[in-house]
Each structure stands twice: as C-alpha cells, then as structure tokens.
Amino acid sequence: MERYDVVIVGGAAVGSAAAYFLSAHAGFTGSVLVLEPDPTYTWCATTRSLASVRHQFSTPGNIRMSQFATAFIRGIGETLAVDGQAPEVGFREAGYLFLAGADGLATLRSNHAVQRDCGVDVALLAPDALALRFPWLRVDDLAGASLGLSGEGWLDAHSLMQAFRRKAQAQGVVYRAARAAALLRSGHTVTAVQLEDGATVSCAAVINAAGTGAAALARSAGIALPVQARKRCVFPFHSPEPAPRCPLVIDSNGVYFRPEGTGFLCGVAPPEEQDPECFDFEVPHELFDTVLWPALAHRVPCFEAARVGKPWAGHYDVNTLDHNLILGAHPALDNLLFANGFSGHGLQQSPAVGRALAE
C-alpha cells in the first residue's frame, strides 16, 4: 500500500492552493498526493466559473479572504514563478457594482459600513452620481449603488489554478489522475483513501477539496456534509454599442453582467424553490430570452439589441445552511480537514483557504 503524509482530494483551485502552501511551508517536510479525477479540468467548477474577486461581502471573514486573494494575485508573478517563468492570470481590477432599489438601500448601507471597517476601497453612489459615471446605465428606478474602486475584478481562472498546480509540482507534490471513492477510518482517524479502481493510499491526514463530490466523500466516512451541487449557467452576448469602463454589475434582481473580450457575460441564480441539486450540464436556453434579456435591456438600453452566444453550465458546491464555506477539522475525525460549500466563491477564496489548510 502506498503512503503519503497528506492526501488532497480535488486538484482544482482550492486543492492546488492547499498543495502549494503546504509544500512551501518551512515547517513541513512530508509527502503530498493530490487526487484529481478530471486532469483536463474540463468539468470542474474552477474553469467554468465567472473567475471574479470581490471584497463587497457582508461578513468580515469573507472580506478578509478576498483581500488576501487580491494581494496574492497582484504578486503572483514572483510567488508562483517556476524556473524563471512567471504566470500571468490577466487580473483586471474593474470593480463590482451592486445596484439597489429603495427596498435594498438599507442593506447596501449596512454592508458598506462593515466593508469600510475592514478597509475595503468602496464607495456609495447616489443615482445622479451613478449616471454621471456610467451614462449607459438606467438609474431612474434605483436608490443607490455600491462600487468597488480597487482590488475587485476578474481573471483567468484556468491560469490561476495551473499556476498553483505547477508550483506545487515543482515543490515535490505528486498529482494523480484518479477518483477517491471512499475514506477508510478507524475510530477517530482516517487511515486511507480508497480509489475508484480499488487501490488504497494510506495517509496521516486528508483534505476534502472535492467540490460537488465532497458530500459523497464525507458520507463514506460517516459524516453528513450539508453541501449540494447547484447548476449555474453563463451566457455570453454582444452589444452593438459599448459600455465604457463597465464593472461587474449585479442588479437589484440578481441579474449580473460584465465585459469579456469584445462582448459580455451574464447570468442569474434561480429562485431557491427552483434550484434543486443537479449534476448535469444542460443549459436551459430559454433563460436568456425570458429572464436575462428583458432585465439587461431594462438596465442598459443598448443591450436591447444584444446577440446571445454559446452558453455553458457549471456547478456551485452550495452550503445549504448559510451559503458560506465549511473550513477546517471535523470534530469526529482528528485528521480530516474540510474545504467545501464555497457556494460560488471558491476561486477567489482559494489563496486564503489554501494557506489556512496548510497551517
């Protein structure tokens, strides 16, 4: 039976960040194995995400993690360089813009106070100031907005993940194309990871970074993890007119859009009652015509002539308790760490979570 000091189940952004920080830690001299069933990363949440970083959360913990991510990404060329080759992740700090109607203004202001206490570079804008800054935006039905002035934006998710992966491998981490089928335990200890092909790998510790497969993996060790896979779809579209200096806009109805190349990306989360656990990648194409296009055309009049491109679907690993991540050791198992339930924030929280897991 093979043996590694640490086995990380899941080699996308979170698992690879943990592998990097662990192998880079001066106090760690052990061996690390990362198990990833999809070595092309075609279907993982990381590469199908909107790949964004925001500081405008309502809780200090989430804010601090994203602030750490921004600082890390800004210095990534030096930190994750391998053999003199620096990674480039194309971080574009164009900000987030949250729009609010009269019923959402109090929440916007409350969140703003928390963000300012954490040092977030963010501004509250009245509708007239919003119209001056973004003249292509309809504001007559808005009561205010919150704009991130620096530190927020989007990047190339695949490049960030691969940068973590390459650096971890350069530091001795072993990656294997394999699916973890079960955790084998004895009392309060995980003793080994059983692979889908029947092989087993013994270990001193396990990190569950399995994304939408995290609940099944935890269940194999007798633990009920409140994480479900929820489908999210992204629709590219082109507009006949530009929207200069466009940030990532989140409307009061939840519809979002941001620039991408010469066009835009958009989407919306379905209502809770229409959001069951789901593992397929089928795109409901009617969503654009019935929900997204009317909302886009209302908020940005030139989007009325938008032409939709080829959409794609991915999955969030949603924490059904409160949509915040589950991080750290489980009280029933001494050597099992969880990093699950990111609910769409995994990429931006991966640097901070990777460091936390390593420590």
N, C-alpha and C positions, 0 to 999 in steps of 0.2 A: 504494500500500500504506500502510495506517495504521501509525503507530509510537507506542509508549509506552515509557517508560523501564523500567517493571516491569509484567509481566502476571502476575496471580494466577489460577491455575486452581482454581476452587472458591470459592464465596462464602458458605459456611455459617460456623459459629463460628470455625474456625481461619483460613480465608481472610479473613473480615471483620475479625478481630482484627489480622491482619497488615496489612491495608489501613488500619485506624485508626492503629496505632502508626507505620507508615511515613509516612503523611500528616501525623501530628502531630509527627514528629521535626524538631527545629530545624535539623538538618544536611541535610535532604532537600528539594529544590525541584523534583523531577521529576514526571512524569505516571504515573498508576497506572490500570490497567484490570483489573477483576475479571470473570472469565467464569463464569457460573453457569447450567447447563442447566435447572434447576428453580427459576424465580424465585418460585414459591409455597412452596418448601421443604417440599412435601408428603412427599417420599420420602427426604429427607436424614437422616443419622444423628443430627444435632443435635436435630431436633424429635421424633424417635422414641426418644430416649434416656430414661434414668431421671433425667437432669438433676441429678446429685449431685456434691458436692465432698467428698473425704476426704483426711485427712492421714496415715492409717494405712497407709503403704506400707512396704516392706522396704528400699528404697534411698533415700539422701539426695536424689538428683536429683528423683525423683518427689515426695518430700515437699516440697522447696523450691518446686517449681512449683505445687503445690496451695496452699501457704501464700501465695504471691504472688496466686493467684486469689482467696482469701478476702479479703485486704487490698484488692484491686482492686474486688471486688464490694461490699464494705462502703462504698466511696467512689464507687460508680458514678453516683449521682445528680448529683454535681458534675462528675465527669470526663467523662461522655458526654452531658451536657445539650446540647440543641440549641435555640437561640432561647428560652432560659429554661425549656424543658420538660425536666424530669429524668425519665429512665427509671426504672421500678420493676420489679424482677425477682423480688420475693417470696422473697428468700433466707430460709430457715428453718433456723436453726442447732440442729437437734435431735440431731446426732451420728450416728456409726456405732457399732454394737455387734457385735463379732466374737466368736462363741462357739467354744469349743474343748473337745473331749474329751481324754481322757488322752493320746492319741497326738499331739495338736496343741498341747499346752501348751508344750512347749519352743520351738516355732516362734513362738508368741504372745509368749513372754518375750523371745526374741531380737529380734523385730521391735520390741517395746516399748523395748528398750534403744536401738536405732537412732533411733526416734521421739523419745525423750526427749533424746537428744544433739542433735537438730535443733530442740528447743524445742516439740515438739507437746504440746498440753494433753490428755493421755490418761491413763487410769487402768486398772490391772489389778484385776479384781474376782474374789474367790473366790465359789463358788456361793451361800453364805449371804448375802453382801452383794448379790449379783445378785438373789436372791429378795426381799430387802427393798426394793430399788429398783424392781423390776418384778415385783410379786406375781402378775401374769397369766402369767408365763413359767415353763415347766417346766425345772428345773435339776438334777434328780437324776442325770442321765447326763452332766453337764458337769463339767469340771475347772477351768474358769476362763473369763474373758471380758475383752475389751479395749474400753473405752468412750471415745469422743472427747467431751470435756467442753465444748469450744468450737471454733469455726472450721469444723466439718464440718456438712453438711446437704444440702438440695436447693433448687432454684429453678425458675423458669420459663425453660426453655431457649430458647424462641422469642423471649421478650422480651430476653434477653441478646444473642442473635445480631442481632436487629433494632436494638438499641442500638448495637452496633459498626457495623452497616451504615449507619444514619442519620448517625452522627457522621463516618464515613469519607466519605460523600457530601457532607456539609456542608463537609468539608475539601478537596473537589475530586476525589475518587476517582470514576471512571466505572464503573458496573455495566452489564453487557450480558447479556441472556438468550441464551446461545449455548453450544454444547458444543465443547470443544477436542478435535479429532480426532488431532492429531499435533504433535510438536515437530520443527522443522526445524533441522538442525545443520550446521555447517561446522567440521570439526576438533574442537577442544575448546570450541566455543561454540554455544549455541542462538541462532539468528538470527531465528527467527519461530515463531509458533504458528499452525498451520493449523486453521481451524474446520470443523465438520461440513458447512457449506454451501459449502465450497471457498475461502472468503475466507482471507486470511492477515494476521496482525498482526505486524509486526517489533518487536523489543524489545531492550533492553540486558540484562535479567535476567528470569528466570521463577521463580515459586514454585509448586511442585506441592503443592496442598492439595486434591486431587481425591478424597479419601476412598477409597471402594471402587473408584473408577476410576483410582487412582494408578498401579497396576502397568501397566495398558494404556498410559497416557500415557508412563510411563518406557520401556516396551518400544519405543515409536515412535522413541525416541532411542537405542536400542540398549543400554538398561540393564535388567538383571534386578532387579526390586524384590521382596523376599520378603514381599509383602502380599497377603492374600486376604480376600474378603468372607465373613463368617460370620454366619448368621442368629441373632438373639436375639428372644425373644418375651416380652411383658409382659402379665400377666393381672391385671385389676382384680377385687377382690372386696369384699363387705360382710360384716361380722361382726355378730351380734345383740348382742354385748357389746363395749364399748370396751377399748382397751389404752392406758391413760393414760401420757402422756409417752413414747410409743413412738419410738425412734430408727429408723434404717435398720439392720435386723438381718440379719446374714449368719451362717447356721447352719453348723455344722461340716461338713455335707453339701453346702454351696454354695447351698442354697435361701435366697433373700433376700425380705424384705418391708419395706414402710414405709408410713406413713399417706399418704393423698392425699384431701383433702376430708373427706367423711364415711366414706370407706372406706379401702381399702389397695391397694397394687400389689405384685405378687410375680413371681418368675421364677427360673430356674436355667440355668446354662450346661450344655450336653450334654457327655458324656464325649468326649475327644479323638477316639476312634475313630468316634464318631457325629456328627462335626462337620465335614462336607465343605464345600468352597467352595460358596456358594449366593447367588443373586441374586434369588430370588422372595420374595414377601411373604406366602406362605401360612402360616397358623397351624396347627400340629398340636394341635387342641383336646383330644385325649386326654391331653396332657401335664399338664393340671391335675388330672384325675381319677386318673391313675396315679402321678404323681410329686409334684406340688406339694401337693395337698390332704392326702394322708397325712402329709407332712412338716410342714405347717402345723398340722394338728390335733395332732400329737405335741408340737410345741414350745409351742403356745398352745392349751390345751384348748378355749377358747371358739370357736376357728376351726373346730372340727369341724362347726359349723352354717353355715359360710361359703357365700355365694351368689356364684358367679362372674359377672363382667360380660363386656363385649365386649373381647377381647384384640387386640393388634396386634403386628406384627413389624417389625423394623428390622435393620440390619446393622452389625457392627463391621468396621473395616478392621484385620485382625489381622496383626501382625508374626509370621510363622511361626517366626522364630529364637528370640525370647525374650519376645514379648508386650509389649515396650517400644517407644516411638516412635522413628522414624528422623528425625533432625533435622539440617538444615544442608546444606552444599555437597557435591556428589558429586565425587570426585577426578578423574573423567574429563571433567567439564564445568565450565568456570570460572564460568558464570553461571546455574547451575541449583540451586535450593535445594529441599530436601525437607522436608515436614512430614506424615509418613504413618505408618501402622501403630500408631495410638493404642490399639487393642485395647480400646475402650470407655472411654477416659479423655480423649477429645478435648475435650469441653466444659469440663471442669474444668482442663485444661491450656492451653486456648486463650489466656487472657490472657498467660501467661508465654511461650508459643511465639510468639504474635504479636509480642511485644516482641523476642524473640530474633531472629526473622526480619528484623524491621525494622532492628535494629542490625547 
